[in-house]
Amino acid sequence: MKGKVSLVVSDLSGGGSVRAFLLAQVLKKIDYEVEIVGFLFGQELYAIPPVGIPVVAIDGKNYPEFFTSAKKLWQKLDGDIIYAVKPKPTSFGVCLLHKLASRRPLLLDMDDWELSWHGGFEWKYRANLKQFGRDILKKNGALRFPDHPLYLQWMESLVSRANGITIDTQFLQDRFGGVYLPNGKDTAMFDPEKYNPEVSRERYGLAKYRVLMFPGAPRPHKGVEDVLIALDQLNQQDLKLVIVGGSPYDDYDQQLIQKWGRWIIKLPKCPVEIMPEVVAAAHIVVVPQRDNVIARAQFPLKLTDGMAMAKPVLSTRVGDIPEILAETGYLVDPSCPQQIAAQIQLIFADVEQARERGRKARERCLEKYSLEAMASTLSELISRL
């Protein structure tokens, strides 16, 4: 072993843990011992960690109790390298203080622009003195939340204090610099040769359907509604949108089911080791991102789910997606259900062309978005620390 890396996650009940699990797999590839340490602000883990990746969860609290939680997390940071996931007070902030005390090298990973969730460039804290007092002093005051956008702004101004930065989109690189480390995939695990699509469809109750799959948590910017509107337009009963896992954040899944339930089949979240078998059941993987600042700052993991499994990927011309897929996928304009409907018909009308694009997508994934490709980049960065 080359040493130990402590990966620090702001909230293990939130989506950032998925990126942390991926980084842990990459670090193991380059012979580091890895432990994930993070706060848990929700009831349960957002995602099931890969086998062999230890996870330590510390109860997340609001200020002032947060300082006690932070102290507990601090005591768990025994890695030779500390690697914070997201520039939040609950990850990067605690790690910066730890760096000052321990002098251990600190890496920062960004897979999102955190302020984009709060209005991006437009967001300002505009409270008057009275409101500021309420936000600080009331039990549920806004500024008692450790990752309030005001604190996120402060953290962004300190990003350069990290010894190295990894990012996964051109948007983030333009804004913060850093080394490009995409949302890759374990292509040995996600290997279509190991799975029979017909058997997978039978196992998950999908044998009667042509399956469009969205393997993740629907949120408004992810454009799932556009696929459902397209299915309304096509009105073919054997077409189904299969959502895997669903959203832990709110009742958005239920809103979709209430309006478009006849097109939706929902499968429960599952360990990453089971996901290739689930994705094998798809005829098409859909990644219909809408064009807003949240989406432009992201590298959707669902792209490499589909690419690694040699599936035709139907996505939108948003952010880095055209560059990621190159000529191996099917692209439409964002927020355009009519184009989605047309592409669905095109894919099923020419299945052989779709299979060929899927094969090319896997080749591209092996070359650019495998764990091995990520490991090479990360190894080089760490060697410079």
C-alpha positions in Angstrom: 0.0 0.0 0.0 1.2 3.5 -0.8 -0.6 5.0 2.1 -4.1 5.9 3.3 -6.6 8.5 1.9 -9.4 9.9 4.0 -12.3 10.8 1.7 -14.6 13.4 3.3 -18.2 13.7 2.3 -20.4 16.6 3.3 -23.6 14.5 3.5 -23.7 10.7 3.1 -27.5 11.0 2.7 -27.0 13.2 -0.4 -25.8 12.6 -4.0 -22.2 13.6 -3.3 -21.6 10.2 -1.8 -21.8 8.6 -5.3 -18.8 10.6 -6.5 -17.0 9.7 -3.3 -17.5 6.0 -3.9 -16.2 6.3 -7.4 -13.1 8.2 -6.2 -12.6 5.5 -3.6 -12.6 2.8 -6.3 -10.0 4.7 -8.3 -7.8 5.2 -5.3 -7.9 1.5 -4.5 -6.8 0.9 -8.2 -3.6 2.9 -7.5 -2.9 1.0 -4.3 -4.2 3.3 -1.6 -6.1 2.3 1.5 -9.3 4.3 1.5 -11.8 5.2 4.2 -14.9 7.4 3.6 -15.8 9.7 6.5 -18.9 11.9 6.3 -21.8 13.5 8.0 -25.3 12.0 7.8 -27.9 14.7 7.8 -30.7 12.4 6.6 -32.1 9.1 7.8 -30.0 6.8 5.6 -27.2 6.5 3.1 -28.1 8.0 -0.3 -26.3 5.1 -2.1 -25.0 1.7 -1.1 -21.2 1.7 -1.0 -19.2 -0.7 -3.1 -17.9 -3.8 -1.4 -14.7 -3.3 0.5 -15.1 0.5 0.9 -15.4 1.3 4.7 -17.8 4.2 5.5 -17.9 6.1 8.8 -21.0 8.2 9.3 -21.2 11.0 11.8 -24.6 12.4 12.8 -24.9 15.8 11.1 -26.3 18.7 13.2 -27.0 22.4 12.7 -24.9 25.1 14.4 -23.9 25.3 17.2 -24.2 21.5 17.7 -22.3 21.0 14.4 -19.0 21.9 16.1 -19.3 18.8 18.2 -20.1 16.7 15.1 -17.2 18.3 13.3 -14.8 17.4 16.2 -15.9 13.7 15.9 -15.3 13.7 12.2 -11.9 15.5 12.6 -10.8 12.7 14.9 -11.4 10.1 12.2 -9.2 11.9 9.6 -6.1 9.7 9.9 -5.2 9.4 6.2 -1.8 10.5 4.8 -3.9 12.5 2.2 -7.2 14.2 3.0 -9.6 14.4 0.0 -12.7 16.6 0.4 -15.7 16.0 -1.9 -17.4 19.3 -2.7 -16.3 22.8 -1.5 -18.7 22.8 1.4 -18.1 23.8 5.1 -19.1 20.2 6.0 -16.3 18.7 3.9 -13.8 21.2 2.6 -14.2 23.6 5.5 -13.5 21.0 8.1 -10.6 19.6 6.0 -9.0 23.1 5.6 -8.9 23.5 9.4 -7.4 20.0 9.7 -4.8 20.9 7.1 -3.7 23.9 9.1 -3.2 21.8 12.2 -1.8 18.6 10.6 0.1 19.9 7.5 -1.2 16.9 5.6 -1.9 17.4 1.8 -5.5 18.3 1.0 -7.2 17.5 -2.3 -10.6 18.9 -3.3 -13.0 17.3 -5.7 -15.9 19.2 -7.4 -18.5 17.4 -9.4 -21.1 20.2 -9.2 -21.3 24.0 -8.9 -22.9 24.1 -5.5 -24.2 27.6 -5.8 -26.1 26.7 -9.0 -28.7 25.1 -6.7 -29.4 28.5 -5.2 -29.5 30.7 -8.2 -25.8 30.7 -9.2 -24.4 34.1 -10.0 -27.6 35.8 -9.0 -27.6 34.6 -5.4 -26.9 37.2 -2.7 -27.5 37.2 1.0 -29.7 40.3 1.4 -31.0 40.1 5.0 -31.3 43.3 7.0 -30.0 43.4 10.6 -33.2 42.1 12.1 -33.5 39.2 9.7 -29.8 38.4 10.2 -30.4 38.1 13.9 -33.3 35.7 13.3 -31.2 33.7 10.9 -28.4 33.3 13.5 -30.4 33.1 16.7 -33.6 31.2 16.0 -33.5 27.5 16.5 -34.2 26.8 12.8 -32.6 30.0 11.5 -31.2 29.7 8.0 -27.6 30.5 9.0 -27.7 27.6 11.5 -27.6 25.3 8.5 -23.9 24.4 8.0 -24.0 24.5 4.2 -26.1 27.7 3.8 -25.2 29.3 0.4 -23.5 32.2 2.2 -21.0 29.8 3.6 -20.7 28.1 0.2 -19.7 31.5 -1.3 -17.0 31.8 1.4 -15.7 28.2 0.7 -15.5 29.0 -3.0 -13.1 31.9 -2.2 -10.8 29.4 -0.4 -10.7 26.7 -3.2 -7.1 27.7 -4.1 -6.0 26.7 -0.6 -6.3 23.0 -1.6 -3.0 21.3 -2.7 -4.9 19.9 -5.8 -8.3 20.2 -7.3 -10.2 17.6 -9.4 -13.2 18.6 -11.5 -15.4 16.7 -14.0 -16.7 19.4 -16.4 -15.4 22.1 -18.6 -17.7 24.6 -16.8 -16.0 23.8 -13.4 -12.6 23.9 -15.0 -13.2 27.4 -16.5 -14.5 28.6 -13.1 -12.1 26.9 -10.6 -9.2 25.4 -12.6 -8.1 22.0 -11.6 -7.4 18.6 -13.2 -10.1 17.0 -15.3 -11.3 13.7 -13.7 -14.5 12.5 -15.4 -17.3 10.5 -13.9 -15.9 7.2 -15.1 -17.1 3.6 -14.7 -15.8 0.2 -13.6 -15.8 -1.2 -17.1 -14.8 -4.6 -15.9 -17.9 -4.7 -13.7 -20.1 -2.9 -16.3 -19.3 -5.4 -19.1 -22.2 -6.3 -21.4 -20.6 -9.6 -22.2 -21.4 -10.8 -18.7 -25.2 -10.2 -18.9 -28.1 -11.4 -21.0 -30.6 -8.6 -21.6 -33.5 -11.0 -22.0 -32.7 -12.7 -18.7 -32.4 -9.2 -17.0 -35.7 -8.1 -18.4 -37.4 -11.3 -17.2 -35.8 -11.0 -13.7 -37.1 -7.4 -13.2 -40.5 -7.9 -14.7 -39.8 -6.0 -17.9 -40.0 -8.8 -20.5 -43.2 -7.4 -22.1 -41.8 -3.9 -22.7 -39.4 -1.8 -24.7 -37.4 -0.3 -21.9 -36.2 3.3 -21.7 -34.1 3.4 -18.6 -33.1 6.4 -16.3 -30.8 4.8 -13.7 -30.8 7.5 -11.1 -32.7 10.2 -9.1 -35.1 12.3 -11.2 -35.0 16.0 -10.5 -36.5 18.8 -12.6 -33.2 19.7 -14.4 -32.7 16.1 -15.5 -35.5 16.4 -18.0 -37.3 13.1 -17.2 -40.6 15.0 -17.8 -39.6 15.5 -21.4 -39.3 11.8 -22.0 -42.7 11.2 -20.4 -44.3 13.9 -22.7 -42.6 12.1 -25.6 -44.2 8.8 -24.5 -47.6 10.6 -24.3 -47.0 11.7 -27.9 -46.0 8.2 -29.1 -48.8 6.6 -27.1 -47.4 3.0 -27.5 -48.3 0.9 -24.6 -45.2 -1.3 -24.6 -42.8 1.6 -24.2 -41.9 2.2 -20.5 -39.6 4.5 -18.6 -37.8 2.5 -15.9 -36.5 4.7 -13.1 -33.9 3.0 -10.9 -33.5 4.2 -7.3 -35.5 7.4 -7.5 -35.1 10.6 -5.6 -34.5 10.7 -1.8 -34.8 14.5 -1.7 -38.5 15.1 -2.0 -41.8 13.8 -3.5 -40.8 14.5 -7.1 -41.0 10.8 -8.1 -44.6 10.7 -6.8 -45.5 13.8 -8.8 -44.2 12.1 -11.9 -46.1 8.9 -11.1 -49.3 10.8 -10.4 -49.2 12.5 -13.8 -47.5 9.9 -16.0 -47.8 6.6 -14.0 -48.9 4.6 -17.0 -45.5 5.0 -18.6 -43.4 4.6 -15.4 -41.9 1.5 -13.8 -39.9 2.2 -10.7 -37.2 -0.2 -9.4 -35.6 0.2 -6.0 -32.0 1.4 -5.4 -29.5 -1.3 -5.5 -25.7 -1.9 -4.8 -23.4 -0.8 -7.6 -22.5 -4.5 -8.1 -26.1 -5.2 -9.2 -26.5 -2.1 -11.4 -24.9 -3.7 -14.6 -27.5 -6.4 -14.5 -30.2 -3.8 -14.2 -28.9 -1.6 -17.0 -28.5 -4.7 -19.2 -32.4 -4.8 -19.2 -32.5 -1.4 -21.0 -33.1 -1.0 -24.7 -32.2 2.7 -24.5 -30.6 4.7 -21.6 -32.1 8.2 -21.5 -30.2 11.2 -20.1 -32.4 14.1 -21.1 -30.7 17.0 -19.2 -32.3 20.4 -19.5 -30.2 23.5 -20.3 -29.6 25.3 -17.1 -26.6 26.2 -15.0 -27.1 23.2 -12.7 -27.0 20.8 -15.7 -24.1 22.5 -17.5 -21.9 22.1 -14.4 -22.6 18.3 -14.2 -21.2 15.1 -15.8 -24.2 12.8 -15.6 -23.1 9.4 -14.3 -26.0 7.8 -16.2 -24.0 8.5 -19.5 -21.2 6.1 -18.5 -23.8 3.5 -17.2 -25.2 3.3 -20.7 -21.8 3.7 -22.5 -20.1 1.0 -20.5 -23.0 -1.4 -21.1 -22.9 -0.7 -24.9 -26.4 0.7 -24.8 -27.7 3.4 -27.2 -27.7 6.6 -25.1 -30.3 9.2 -25.9 -29.3 12.6 -24.4 -29.3 16.3 -25.0 -26.9 19.0 -26.3 -26.1 20.4 -22.8 -22.8 21.2 -21.2 -20.1 18.5 -22.0 -22.6 15.8 -23.1 -21.9 16.2 -26.9 -18.2 15.9 -26.2 -18.6 12.9 -23.8 -20.7 10.9 -26.3 -19.1 12.2 -29.4 -20.6 10.3 -32.3 -21.6 7.3 -30.2 -25.0 8.5 -28.9 -28.3 10.1 -30.0 -28.5 13.8 -29.3 -31.5 16.1 -29.2 -32.1 19.7 -28.3 -32.9 20.2 -24.5 -36.5 20.5 -23.5 -37.7 19.1 -26.8 -40.1 16.1 -26.3 -40.9 16.0 -30.1 -37.2 15.3 -30.9 -37.0 12.7 -28.1 -40.1 10.9 -29.6 -38.5 11.0 -33.1 -35.2 9.5 -31.8 -37.0 6.8 -29.9 -38.8 5.8 -33.1 -35.5 6.0 -35.1 -33.6 3.7 -32.6 -36.3 1.0 -32.7 -36.6 1.3 -36.5 -32.9 0.6 -36.9 -31.8 -1.7 -34.1 -28.6 -2.7 -35.8 -27.4 0.9 -36.1 -28.3 1.4 -32.4 -26.3 -1.7 -31.4 -23.3 -0.4 -33.4 -23.4 3.0 -31.7 -23.6 1.2 -28.4 -20.5 -0.8 -29.2 -18.7 2.4 -30.1 -19.9 4.0 -26.9 -18.3 1.2 -24.9 -15.0 1.5 -26.8 -15.0 5.2 -26.0 -15.8 4.5 -22.4 -12.9 2.0 -22.1 -10.6 4.6 -23.6 -11.6 7.8 -21.8 -14.0 7.0 -18.9 -12.8 3.8 -17.3 -11.4 3.5 -13.8 -8.0 2.8 -15.3 -8.1 6.2 -17.2 -9.2 8.0 -14.1 -6.5 6.2 -12.1 -3.8 7.3 -14.4 -4.9 11.0 -14.0 -5.3 10.8 -10.2 -2.0 9.0 -9.8 -0.2 11.7 -11.6 -1.8 14.4 -9.6 -1.0 12.7 -6.2 2.6 12.2 -7.3 2.9 16.0 -7.6 1.7 16.7 -4.0 
